[in-house]
Amino acid sequence: MPRMLDVSDDVRAEIGNEEADRLLAGENAPGNYDCTSCRTQGDSDLERTSTVLFVGDETAVLAFAHATCIPSQVVQVAEEQLQGAVRSITGGAPDLPGAEKFGGSPDQAVLGITSGLVLINGRLHPALVVEPSSPVARPGSGGTTDEFLALVTEQGFRPVTDMNQVPAPLPGWSVLLAMGQLHAVLQPGAAGGSPVSWWQAHQPLQVTDGWRTAANKSSTVLVYTAPAGSIGQQPREDLLRSALERAAARGVLAAAAMPLAGT
């Protein structure tokens, strides 16, 4: 079965036709890979996969992502950031677009984020699903217990028991969208200061036209959170909804409604 790779014209121009053709023929393409956006596993034999070329001052790194996460593209990065990307690919600190360390420590989990439309009582709502790549211990505890759900509920997210209920607003939080791209989820700053990033994309993430239209219409985004392994990467929005319902039934889903900042 041929691999389902997308190689954009920009990526082809950078790597050359010969290398692009080898990728499309499956010679140099991965089977399984870790998505450079959401950090969950993908399979280029079974699902559309984007080639993403990170280009620095002296070096370049070819990575792969679910086509549902980001399109095939060339990403210009500083050489220092590219070295961070190399460390990520080889198992070091995560430093690729679409991934952000949770808690600021190199050994902390990465928050993967997925956008989608969720149907609630006959109305489509723009939603983000945030899920760490691995269990999250309470900062400074040194423990092995996954405390992610407890940490987000302490920050104001509320447990979800019924997916037919719209989550309650979370004061001071917002979702930053600029020129149709997702930049960050912002939380209140300390002592009433300026908002700070709770999650921030190293490279702005594309959202679908439908998601952006719904977000601009409602000016509100529903943000769902769940511990590592609860939701996973879902190829369709109906499957995403089903995964959210299963997480809610197991008592591991929390959510909040946040105003949209930007367009």
Phi and psi restraints in degrees (value plus and minus 20) as a CYANA .aco file:
   2 PRO   PHI     -85.9   -45.9
   2 PRO   PSI     126.5   166.5
   3 ARG   PHI     -92.2   -52.2
   3 ARG   PSI     125.6   165.6
   4 MET   PHI    -115.5   -75.5
   4 MET   PSI      45.7    85.7
   5 LEU   PHI    -117.2   -77.2
   5 LEU   PSI     121.1   161.1
   6 ASP   PHI    -126.9   -86.9
   6 ASP   PSI     103.7   143.7
   7 VAL   PHI    -141.0  -101.0
   7 VAL   PSI      89.2   129.2
   8 SER   PHI     -90.6   -50.6
   8 SER   PSI     143.3   183.3
   9 ASP   PHI     -80.9   -40.9
   9 ASP   PSI     -56.5   -16.5
  10 ASP   PHI     -85.4   -45.4
  10 ASP   PSI     -62.5   -22.5
  11 VAL   PHI     -86.1   -46.1
  11 VAL   PSI     -62.8   -22.8
  12 ARG   PHI     -79.2   -39.2
  12 ARG   PSI     -60.9   -20.9
  13 ALA   PHI     -84.0   -44.0
  13 ALA   PSI     -52.6   -12.6
  14 GLU   PHI     -99.0   -59.0
  14 GLU   PSI     -61.6   -21.6
  15 ILE   PHI    -114.5   -74.5
  15 ILE   PSI     -33.5     6.5
  16 GLY   PHI      72.4   112.4
  16 GLY   PSI     132.1   172.1
  17 ASN   PHI     -83.6   -43.6
  17 ASN   PSI     -57.5   -17.5
  18 GLU   PHI     -83.6   -43.6
  18 GLU   PSI     -67.3   -27.3
  19 GLU   PHI     -87.1   -47.1
  19 GLU   PSI     -59.4   -19.4
  20 ALA   PHI     -81.6   -41.6
  20 ALA   PSI     -61.9   -21.9
  21 ASP   PHI     -87.2   -47.2
  21 ASP   PSI     -54.7   -14.7
  22 ARG   PHI     -85.8   -45.8
  22 ARG   PSI     -59.7   -19.7
  23 LEU   PHI     -81.4   -41.4
  23 LEU   PSI     -68.0   -28.0
  24 LEU   PHI     -86.2   -46.2
  24 LEU   PSI     -47.4    -7.4
  25 ALA   PHI    -100.8   -60.8
  25 ALA   PSI     -27.0    13.0
  26 GLY   PHI      68.9   108.9
  26 GLY   PSI     -14.4    25.6
  27 GLU   PHI     -91.2   -51.2
  27 GLU   PSI     -63.8   -23.8
  28 ASN   PHI    -134.0   -94.0
  28 ASN   PSI     -10.6    29.4
  29 ALA   PHI    -109.5   -69.5
  29 ALA   PSI     133.4   173.4
  30 PRO   PHI     -99.9   -59.9
  30 PRO   PSI     137.9   177.9
  31 GLY   PHI    -104.2   -64.2
  31 GLY   PSI     -98.4   -58.4
  32 ASN   PHI    -108.6   -68.6
  32 ASN   PSI     128.8   168.8
  33 TYR   PHI    -173.8  -133.8
  33 TYR   PSI     141.7   181.7
  34 ASP   PHI    -115.7   -75.7
  34 ASP   PSI      99.5   139.5
  35 CYS   PHI     -78.3   -38.3
  35 CYS   PSI     108.9   148.9
  36 THR   PHI     -92.0   -52.0
  36 THR   PSI     -29.6    10.4
  37 SER   PHI    -117.8   -77.8
  37 SER   PSI     -81.3   -41.3
  38 CYS   PHI    -115.7   -75.7
  38 CYS   PSI     -28.3    11.7
  39 ARG   PHI      50.9    90.9
  39 ARG   PSI     -11.5    28.5
  40 THR   PHI    -117.1   -77.1
  40 THR   PSI     147.0   187.0
  41 GLN   PHI     -95.6   -55.6
  41 GLN   PSI     123.1   163.1
  42 GLY   PHI    -144.9  -104.9
  42 GLY   PSI     148.0   188.0
  43 ASP   PHI    -158.0  -118.0
  43 ASP   PSI      89.4   129.4
  44 SER   PHI     -93.8   -53.8
  44 SER   PSI     -26.8    13.2
  45 ASP   PHI    -101.6   -61.6
  45 ASP   PSI     -42.7    -2.7
  46 LEU   PHI    -137.7   -97.7
  46 LEU   PSI     -39.3     0.7
  47 GLU   PHI    -161.9  -121.9
  47 GLU   PSI     129.4   169.4
  48 ARG   PHI     -78.7   -38.7
  48 ARG   PSI     113.2   153.2
  49 THR   PHI    -149.6  -109.6
  49 THR   PSI     113.1   153.1
  50 SER   PHI    -113.3   -73.3
  50 SER   PSI     118.6   158.6
  51 THR   PHI    -110.0   -70.0
  51 THR   PSI     108.6   148.6
  52 VAL   PHI    -143.2  -103.2
  52 VAL   PSI      99.0   139.0
  53 LEU   PHI    -123.6   -83.6
  53 LEU   PSI      96.2   136.2
  54 PHE   PHI    -111.9   -71.9
  54 PHE   PSI     102.7   142.7
  55 VAL   PHI    -138.1   -98.1
  55 VAL   PSI     102.7   142.7
  56 GLY   PHI    -125.7   -85.7
  56 GLY   PSI    -182.2  -142.2
  57 ASP   PHI     -91.4   -51.4
  57 ASP   PSI     -54.9   -14.9
  58 GLU   PHI    -145.5  -105.5
  58 GLU   PSI     -41.3    -1.3
  59 THR   PHI    -151.3  -111.3
  59 THR   PSI     147.3   187.3
  60 ALA   PHI    -161.1  -121.1
  60 ALA   PSI     128.8   168.8
  61 VAL   PHI    -150.5  -110.5
  61 VAL   PSI     109.4   149.4
  62 LEU   PHI    -116.3   -76.3
  62 LEU   PSI     105.0   145.0
  63 ALA   PHI    -146.2  -106.2
  63 ALA   PSI     156.5   196.5
  64 PHE   PHI    -154.0  -114.0
  64 PHE   PSI     131.0   171.0
  65 ALA   PHI    -168.3  -128.3
  65 ALA   PSI     134.4   174.4
  66 HIS   PHI     -78.8   -38.8
  66 HIS   PSI     114.3   154.3
  67 ALA   PHI     -83.3   -43.3
  67 ALA   PSI     -42.7    -2.7
  68 THR   PHI     -96.0   -56.0
  68 THR   PSI     -34.9     5.1
  69 CYS   PHI    -109.6   -69.6
  69 CYS   PSI     -75.4   -35.4
  70 ILE   PHI    -166.7  -126.7
  70 ILE   PSI     131.9   171.9
  71 PRO   PHI     -99.4   -59.4
  71 PRO   PSI     144.2   184.2
  72 SER   PHI     -82.2   -42.2
  72 SER   PSI     111.7   151.7
  73 GLN   PHI    -183.9  -143.9
  73 GLN   PSI     145.3   185.3
  74 VAL   PHI    -121.7   -81.7
  74 VAL   PSI     108.8   148.8
  75 VAL   PHI    -136.1   -96.1
  75 VAL   PSI      96.0   136.0
  76 GLN   PHI    -100.3   -60.3
  76 GLN   PSI     105.7   145.7
  77 VAL   PHI    -155.3  -115.3
  77 VAL   PSI     137.5   177.5
  78 ALA   PHI     -86.2   -46.2
  78 ALA   PSI     129.7   169.7
  79 GLU   PHI     -76.7   -36.7
  79 GLU   PSI     -56.9   -16.9
  80 GLU   PHI     -83.7   -43.7
  80 GLU   PSI     -61.9   -21.9
  81 GLN   PHI     -87.5   -47.5
  81 GLN   PSI     -56.2   -16.2
  82 LEU   PHI     -83.3   -43.3
  82 LEU   PSI     -57.6   -17.6
  83 GLN   PHI     -83.8   -43.8
  83 GLN   PSI     -54.7   -14.7
  84 GLY   PHI     -84.3   -44.3
  84 GLY   PSI     -56.6   -16.6
  85 ALA   PHI     -84.2   -44.2
  85 ALA   PSI     -60.4   -20.4
  86 VAL   PHI     -82.1   -42.1
  86 VAL   PSI     -61.8   -21.8
  87 ARG   PHI     -82.3   -42.3
  87 ARG   PSI     -56.5   -16.5
  88 SER   PHI     -85.1   -45.1
  88 SER   PSI     -65.4   -25.4
  89 ILE   PHI     -83.7   -43.7
  89 ILE   PSI     -52.8   -12.8
  90 THR   PHI    -113.3   -73.3
  90 THR   PSI     -10.0    30.0
  91 GLY   PHI      79.7   119.7
  91 GLY   PSI      -8.6    31.4
  92 GLY   PHI    -113.8   -73.8
  92 GLY   PSI    -168.2  -128.2
  93 ALA   PHI     -86.1   -46.1
  93 ALA   PSI     113.2   153.2
  94 PRO   PHI     -90.3   -50.3
  94 PRO   PSI     107.4   147.4
  95 ASP   PHI    -171.7  -131.7
  95 ASP   PSI      19.1    59.1
  96 LEU   PHI    -128.3   -88.3
  96 LEU   PSI     137.5   177.5
  97 PRO   PHI     -74.5   -34.5
  97 PRO   PSI     121.4   161.4
  98 GLY   PHI      66.8   106.8
  98 GLY   PSI     -18.9    21.1
  99 ALA   PHI    -147.8  -107.8
  99 ALA   PSI     119.0   159.0
 100 GLU   PHI    -161.1  -121.1
 100 GLU   PSI     116.0   156.0
 101 LYS   PHI     -86.3   -46.3
 101 LYS   PSI     120.8   160.8
 102 PHE   PHI    -120.5   -80.5
 102 PHE   PSI      97.6   137.6
 103 GLY   PHI      76.8   116.8
 103 GLY   PSI     -26.5    13.5
 104 GLY   PHI      58.8    98.8
 104 GLY   PSI     -16.5    23.5
 105 SER   PHI    -125.6   -85.6
 105 SER   PSI     120.8   160.8
 106 PRO   PHI     -77.8   -37.8
 106 PRO   PSI     -46.6    -6.6
 107 ASP   PHI    -114.2   -74.2
 107 ASP   PSI     -12.4    27.6
 108 GLN   PHI    -102.0   -62.0
 108 GLN   PSI     144.8   184.8
 109 ALA   PHI     -91.4   -51.4
 109 ALA   PSI     146.4   186.4
 110 VAL   PHI    -124.2   -84.2
 110 VAL   PSI     114.8   154.8
 111 LEU   PHI    -106.7   -66.7
 111 LEU   PSI      91.5   131.5
 112 GLY   PHI    -106.6   -66.6
 112 GLY   PSI     127.7   167.7
 113 ILE   PHI    -155.7  -115.7
 113 ILE   PSI     117.0   157.0
 114 THR   PHI    -150.1  -110.1
 114 THR   PSI     117.5   157.5
 115 SER   PHI    -124.0   -84.0
 115 SER   PSI     129.3   169.3
 116 GLY   PHI    -191.6  -151.6
 116 GLY   PSI     149.0   189.0
 117 LEU   PHI    -122.5   -82.5
 117 LEU   PSI     110.3   150.3
 118 VAL   PHI    -134.6   -94.6
 118 VAL   PSI     107.7   147.7
 119 LEU   PHI    -107.0   -67.0
 119 LEU   PSI     100.2   140.2
 120 ILE   PHI    -150.0  -110.0
 120 ILE   PSI      96.1   136.1
 121 ASN   PHI      31.6    71.6
 121 ASN   PSI      26.7    66.7
 122 GLY   PHI      60.0   100.0
 122 GLY   PSI     -16.7    23.3
 123 ARG   PHI    -142.6  -102.6
 123 ARG   PSI     115.0   155.0
 124 LEU   PHI    -103.3   -63.3
 124 LEU   PSI     108.1   148.1
 125 HIS   PHI    -135.8   -95.8
 125 HIS   PSI     115.4   155.4
 126 PRO   PHI     -89.6   -49.6
 126 PRO   PSI     113.0   153.0
 127 ALA   PHI    -156.1  -116.1
 127 ALA   PSI     133.3   173.3
 128 LEU   PHI    -141.3  -101.3
 128 LEU   PSI     119.6   159.6
 129 VAL   PHI    -136.4   -96.4
 129 VAL   PSI     100.0   140.0
 130 VAL   PHI    -129.3   -89.3
 130 VAL   PSI     105.2   145.2
 131 GLU   PHI    -163.3  -123.3
 131 GLU   PSI     105.7   145.7
 132 PRO   PHI     -87.4   -47.4
 132 PRO   PSI     136.5   176.5
 133 SER   PHI     -97.2   -57.2
 133 SER   PSI     -38.4     1.6
 134 SER   PHI    -175.3  -135.3
 134 SER   PSI     146.6   186.6
 135 PRO   PHI     -75.4   -35.4
 135 PRO   PSI     126.1   166.1
 136 VAL   PHI    -133.6   -93.6
 136 VAL   PSI      98.1   138.1
 137 ALA   PHI    -105.8   -65.8
 137 ALA   PSI     135.1   175.1
 138 ARG   PHI     -85.5   -45.5
 138 ARG   PSI     110.9   150.9
 139 PRO   PHI     -70.7   -30.7
 139 PRO   PSI     108.6   148.6
 140 GLY   PHI      64.1   104.1
 140 GLY   PSI     -25.4    14.6
 141 SER   PHI    -101.9   -61.9
 141 SER   PSI     -51.1   -11.1
 142 GLY   PHI      49.5    89.5
 142 GLY   PSI     -10.5    29.5
 143 GLY   PHI    -104.7   -64.7
 143 GLY   PSI     153.9   193.9
 144 THR   PHI    -130.6   -90.6
 144 THR   PSI     -23.1    16.9
 145 THR   PHI     -94.5   -54.5
 145 THR   PSI     115.9   155.9
 146 ASP   PHI     -94.6   -54.6
 146 ASP   PSI      92.4   132.4
 147 GLU   PHI    -126.7   -86.7
 147 GLU   PSI      -8.2    31.8
 148 PHE   PHI     -78.4   -38.4
 148 PHE   PSI     -67.6   -27.6
 149 LEU   PHI     -82.2   -42.2
 149 LEU   PSI     -61.2   -21.2
 150 ALA   PHI     -84.4   -44.4
 150 ALA   PSI     -59.7   -19.7
 151 LEU   PHI     -85.2   -45.2
 151 LEU   PSI     -63.1   -23.1
 152 VAL   PHI     -92.7   -52.7
 152 VAL   PSI     -52.2   -12.2
 153 THR   PHI     -89.6   -49.6
 153 THR   PSI     -52.5   -12.5
 154 GLU   PHI     -85.4   -45.4
 154 GLU   PSI     -46.4    -6.4
 155 GLN   PHI    -105.0   -65.0
 155 GLN   PSI     -24.1    15.9
 156 GLY   PHI      98.2   138.2
 156 GLY   PSI     -29.4    10.6
 157 PHE   PHI     -86.0   -46.0
 157 PHE   PSI     123.7   163.7
 158 ARG   PHI    -130.9   -90.9
 158 ARG   PSI     122.0   162.0
 159 PRO   PHI     -77.3   -37.3
 159 PRO   PSI     121.6   161.6
 160 VAL   PHI    -124.7   -84.7
 160 VAL   PSI     102.1   142.1
 161 THR   PHI    -132.8   -92.8
 161 THR   PSI     -36.4     3.6
 162 ASP   PHI    -161.1  -121.1
 162 ASP   PSI      94.5   134.5
 163 MET   PHI     -91.4   -51.4
 163 MET   PSI     -27.3    12.7
 164 ASN   PHI    -108.2   -68.2
 164 ASN   PSI     -17.4    22.6
 165 GLN   PHI    -125.0   -85.0
 165 GLN   PSI     112.4   152.4
 166 VAL   PHI     -93.5   -53.5
 166 VAL   PSI     108.9   148.9
 167 PRO   PHI     -78.4   -38.4
 167 PRO   PSI     132.0   172.0
 168 ALA   PHI     -94.2   -54.2
 168 ALA   PSI     131.0   171.0
 169 PRO   PHI     -84.0   -44.0
 169 PRO   PSI     130.4   170.4
 170 LEU   PHI    -136.2   -96.2
 170 LEU   PSI      82.6   122.6
 171 PRO   PHI     -77.2   -37.2
 171 PRO   PSI     117.8   157.8
 172 GLY   PHI      66.5   106.5
 172 GLY   PSI     -32.8     7.2
 173 TRP   PHI    -115.7   -75.7
 173 TRP   PSI     135.5   175.5
 174 SER   PHI    -178.6  -138.6
 174 SER   PSI     143.4   183.4
 175 VAL   PHI    -132.0   -92.0
 175 VAL   PSI     103.8   143.8
 176 LEU   PHI    -116.0   -76.0
 176 LEU   PSI      98.0   138.0
 177 LEU   PHI    -142.0  -102.0
 177 LEU   PSI     113.5   153.5
 178 ALA   PHI    -157.4  -117.4
 178 ALA   PSI     105.4   145.4
 179 MET   PHI      33.5    73.5
 179 MET   PSI      18.8    58.8
 180 GLY   PHI      58.7    98.7
 180 GLY   PSI     -10.2    29.8
 181 GLN   PHI    -141.0  -101.0
 181 GLN   PSI     125.0   165.0
 182 LEU   PHI    -104.7   -64.7
 182 LEU   PSI     105.3   145.3
 183 HIS   PHI    -128.4   -88.4
 183 HIS   PSI     -62.6   -22.6
 184 ALA   PHI    -186.5  -146.5
 184 ALA   PSI     140.5   180.5
 185 VAL   PHI    -130.1   -90.1
 185 VAL   PSI     101.4   141.4
 186 LEU   PHI    -124.1   -84.1
 186 LEU   PSI     122.8   162.8
 187 GLN   PHI    -142.2  -102.2
 187 GLN   PSI     141.8   181.8
 188 PRO   PHI     -81.1   -41.1
 188 PRO   PSI     123.6   163.6
 189 GLY   PHI     -96.7   -56.7
 189 GLY   PSI     144.8   184.8
 190 ALA   PHI     -84.9   -44.9
 190 ALA   PSI     121.4   161.4
 191 ALA   PHI      34.1    74.1
 191 ALA   PSI      17.0    57.0
 192 GLY   PHI      56.0    96.0
 192 GLY   PSI      -5.1    34.9
 193 GLY   PHI     -95.9   -55.9
 193 GLY   PSI    -191.6  -151.6
 194 SER   PHI     -82.1   -42.1
 194 SER   PSI     128.5   168.5
 195 PRO   PHI     -78.2   -38.2
 195 PRO   PSI     129.3   169.3
 196 VAL   PHI    -144.4  -104.4
 196 VAL   PSI     141.8   181.8
 197 SER   PHI     -97.4   -57.4
 197 SER   PSI     107.4   147.4
 198 TRP   PHI    -107.6   -67.6
 198 TRP   PSI     -61.5   -21.5
 199 TRP   PHI    -154.1  -114.1
 199 TRP   PSI     117.8   157.8
 200 GLN   PHI    -162.7  -122.7
 200 GLN   PSI     112.7   152.7
 201 ALA   PHI     -99.0   -59.0
 201 ALA   PSI     113.6   153.6
 202 HIS   PHI     -83.3   -43.3
 202 HIS   PSI     -55.9   -15.9
 203 GLN   PHI    -147.7  -107.7
 203 GLN   PSI     107.6   147.6
 204 PRO   PHI     -71.0   -31.0
 204 PRO   PSI     120.6   160.6
 205 LEU   PHI    -120.8   -80.8
 205 LEU   PSI     118.5   158.5
 206 GLN   PHI     -92.1   -52.1
 206 GLN   PSI     124.7   164.7
 207 VAL   PHI    -141.6  -101.6
 207 VAL   PSI     139.2   179.2
 208 THR   PHI     -91.8   -51.8
 208 THR   PSI     139.1   179.1
 209 ASP   PHI     -80.3   -40.3
 209 ASP   PSI     -57.5   -17.5
 210 GLY   PHI     -84.6   -44.6
 210 GLY   PSI     -60.4   -20.4
 211 TRP   PHI     -85.3   -45.3
 211 TRP   PSI     -65.3   -25.3
 212 ARG   PHI     -84.0   -44.0
 212 ARG   PSI     -61.9   -21.9
 213 THR   PHI     -81.6   -41.6
 213 THR   PSI     -65.3   -25.3
 214 ALA   PHI     -84.4   -44.4
 214 ALA   PSI     -59.4   -19.4
 215 ALA   PHI     -86.5   -46.5
 215 ALA   PSI     -62.7   -22.7
 216 ASN   PHI     -87.0   -47.0
 216 ASN   PSI     -52.2   -12.2
 217 LYS   PHI     -91.2   -51.2
 217 LYS   PSI     -62.9   -22.9
 218 SER   PHI    -111.4   -71.4
 218 SER   PSI     -40.5    -0.5
 219 SER   PHI      38.8    78.8
 219 SER   PSI       0.8    40.8
 220 THR   PHI    -160.7  -120.7
 220 THR   PSI     119.8   159.8
 221 VAL   PHI    -141.2  -101.2
 221 VAL   PSI     114.9   154.9
 222 LEU   PHI    -110.7   -70.7
 222 LEU   PSI     103.9   143.9
 223 VAL   PHI    -131.9   -91.9
 223 VAL   PSI      95.0   135.0
 224 TYR   PHI    -123.4   -83.4
 224 TYR   PSI     121.6   161.6
 225 THR   PHI    -151.5  -111.5
 225 THR   PSI     125.9   165.9
 226 ALA   PHI    -174.9  -134.9
 226 ALA   PSI     132.8   172.8
 227 PRO   PHI     -83.5   -43.5
 227 PRO   PSI     143.5   183.5
 228 ALA   PHI     -72.8   -32.8
 228 ALA   PSI     115.6   155.6
 229 GLY   PHI      63.3   103.3
 229 GLY   PSI     -18.0    22.0
 230 SER   PHI    -104.5   -64.5
 230 SER   PSI     -54.8   -14.8
 231 ILE   PHI    -132.3   -92.3
 231 ILE   PSI     -74.9   -34.9
 232 GLY   PHI      57.5    97.5
 232 GLY   PSI     154.6   194.6
 233 GLN   PHI    -103.8   -63.8
 233 GLN   PSI      95.9   135.9
 234 GLN   PHI    -128.2   -88.2
 234 GLN   PSI     108.6   148.6
 235 PRO   PHI     -94.7   -54.7
 235 PRO   PSI     -39.0     1.0
 236 ARG   PHI    -153.2  -113.2
 236 ARG   PSI     134.9   174.9
 237 GLU   PHI     -89.5   -49.5
 237 GLU   PSI     -49.1    -9.1
 238 ASP   PHI     -88.0   -48.0
 238 ASP   PSI     -55.3   -15.3
 239 LEU   PHI     -91.2   -51.2
 239 LEU   PSI     -54.5   -14.5
 240 LEU   PHI     -82.8   -42.8
 240 LEU   PSI     -64.2   -24.2
 241 ARG   PHI     -80.3   -40.3
 241 ARG   PSI     -62.6   -22.6
 242 SER   PHI     -83.8   -43.8
 242 SER   PSI     -60.0   -20.0
 243 ALA   PHI     -85.5   -45.5
 243 ALA   PSI     -58.3   -18.3
 244 LEU   PHI     -84.7   -44.7
 244 LEU   PSI     -61.4   -21.4
 245 GLU   PHI     -83.6   -43.6
 245 GLU   PSI     -60.0   -20.0
 246 ARG   PHI     -85.5   -45.5
 246 ARG   PSI     -59.9   -19.9
 247 ALA   PHI     -85.5   -45.5
 247 ALA   PSI     -60.4   -20.4
 248 ALA   PHI     -83.9   -43.9
 248 ALA   PSI     -61.1   -21.1
 249 ALA   PHI     -84.6   -44.6
 249 ALA   PSI     -49.9    -9.9
 250 ARG   PHI    -107.0   -67.0
 250 ARG   PSI     -22.3    17.7
 251 GLY   PHI      54.7    94.7
 251 GLY   PSI       7.7    47.7
 252 VAL   PHI    -138.9   -98.9
 252 VAL   PSI      -1.6    38.4
 253 LEU   PHI    -136.7   -96.7
 253 LEU   PSI     114.3   154.3
 254 ALA   PHI    -151.5  -111.5
 254 ALA   PSI     134.6   174.6
 255 ALA   PHI    -173.9  -133.9
 255 ALA   PSI     147.1   187.1
 256 ALA   PHI    -176.9  -136.9
 256 ALA   PSI     131.7   171.7
 257 ALA   PHI    -118.0   -78.0
 257 ALA   PSI     113.5   153.5
 258 MET   PHI    -149.8  -109.8
 258 MET   PSI     123.2   163.2
 259 PRO   PHI     -88.0   -48.0
 259 PRO   PSI     130.0   170.0
 260 LEU   PHI    -105.5   -65.5
 260 LEU   PSI     106.4   146.4
 261 ALA   PHI    -126.4   -86.4
 261 ALA   PSI     103.0   143.0
 262 GLY   PHI      76.9   116.9
 262 GLY   PSI    -191.2  -151.2
